[in-house]
């Protein structure tokens, strides 16, 4: 009887260890890194929304004020998702890779002041969903 109980316990432990080491879905891995995929957007203000690549040329930054320094003057990096519209302004700014609450807030405030030349598809201006990185050194 004791051997049977010991054998059942051994099988249960092995099954639990195997289950814990199973491959987790990609979404869970992304949550661990803090870099979530962008929102599933197809339109922005009634116009089609594109992603940079292929025949879509990226927007070009021409006005970028420096971010305010952090309180403890440390190095930090925040990655943001945003829509760069045909007017060159960023919209729908969201944090993709977090750092600290202070850095996230200052990064979003800073990027909202930045201006771009719009993305191009052939010769037309288009709205694009892209990532933006704000770095403190």
Secondary structure, 3 states (H helix, E strand, C coil): CHHHHHHHHHHHHHHHHHHHCCCCCHHHHHHHHCCCCCCCCCEECCEEEEECECCEECCEEEECCCCCCCCCCCCEEEEEEEEECCCCEEEEEEEEECCCHHHHHHHHHHHHHCEEECEEECCEEEEEEEEEEEEEC
